[in-house]
């Protein structure tokens, strides 16, 4: 249990209060989806993402670059990722969406890559290989480890919801085991907005942790339901929207369209934060 | 179920028979462990790995670059990885040890990265997000998808061995679910040599599949036990050794030392293949 940075949740909450937003914007750069007037190559992606980041950063508290889409450019994708991350303002958390997880010395190498080389503030990790595969990430006192618990996709039914002999469910066991190895100032969980009825149980297990919640927009999750069941005294929710913001328009007005969608989310979030008395 | 390449197992078995080896050499390039006389930087790693590949390739049928160690160099790691993979002879399978796994469109981007950009013949994948997160890899007719089942590390106890209400065990459910989505000419499983008593059960579930077996060398798995319980009519085992071969010596004689260790494994494997009448 590392605890050299007490109050990390509070500092994140301060940003949420200041921006009246708990929005995370996912950066999934797919050349096929780039709007009109942007070249469908790595330079186009670079131009597009830097413009999007500048336009929407007033309305969000985090960006989540999805490593897969950068890696799909091959060796040049690393420099693109680094440059895009450098363009993210300091008042936004950088969540490396990498879903890593491997034995100790390999996990330590992934941590060096994502935290030290690319400068991410947080990483998503996949728990199949056990808590041991996550502790090298958790060991960073000034970083966040975000463990997959109950993901937003239909495939979350396959294994995460398997019922155990003792009555538990796999995703609950994953949360409990991770919580023994870290604390709410260093550990978050991924819980999909597509499972609104599970947020009550999530909060019984982990009342204090931040949750990274994908599944809005294309996947139809409800912000109201997530706020009702998921808010805690530090907000405790980072709601991710990727395609719904990035590809709000495929025309030359794309920046206005993306900004408009981000602002709409921010206003809805401000209303919810007020409704639950998290901001005045 | 893709089945446009029948006989892929047999073609891999042909290589095993020809080389009298089922050895996979893991490429985990850690600058701190480089031998004397090699510079502890990305150029040193490049020189070291290309020399190792040339020296040990007569004794193995596969190489397994561990993506974490390449990524830990940051943006330059991609070019290193590509160059190292290009140095692997055509008669060796290239297994991208990346442990990827994410929702469909993201998994498809990882597949483009590992298969199309880096030219790997196979990828290791982590199943926590469900079968849906693996099918984009399985859809490549000329590639292998290698799903984590029962990994070699102590953390494999945490979740993989959880007993389910219906009497099954998580790692067995993972294997069964993956087998419904692919076939033994496209799907392998990771099963650690540190679990010799489970190979019988593995072969009950998946008699025909190849298994990628880590956990020899540093982790003390026994080749004899794995062969006894795990061999099938196409051998069905790729036994991985990483550090035991790469870092056989930290002196200037490192190439001789690595070659010697690889050759010793190969001879032990030839004896086992003969003992079980897989080669004349």
Interface residues (C-beta under 8 A of the other chain):
Chain A: X28 X30 X66 X68 X69 X71 X72 X73 X74 X75 X76 X77 X78 X79 X81 X82 X99 X100 X101 X102 X103 X104 X105 X106 X107 X109 X110 X112 X113 X114 X117 X118 X126 X127 X128 X129 X130 X131 X132 X133 X148 X151 X152 X153 X154 X155 X156 X157 X158 X159 X160 X162 X163 X164 X165 X167 X170 X173 X174 X177
Chain B: X28 X30 X66 X68 X69 X71 X72 X73 X74 X75 X76 X77 X78 X79 X81 X82 X99 X100 X101 X102 X103 X104 X105 X106 X107 X109 X110 X112 X113 X114 X117 X118 X126 X127 X128 X129 X130 X131 X132 X133 X148 X151 X152 X153 X154 X155 X156 X157 X158 X159 X160 X162 X163 X164 X165 X167 X170 X173 X174 X177
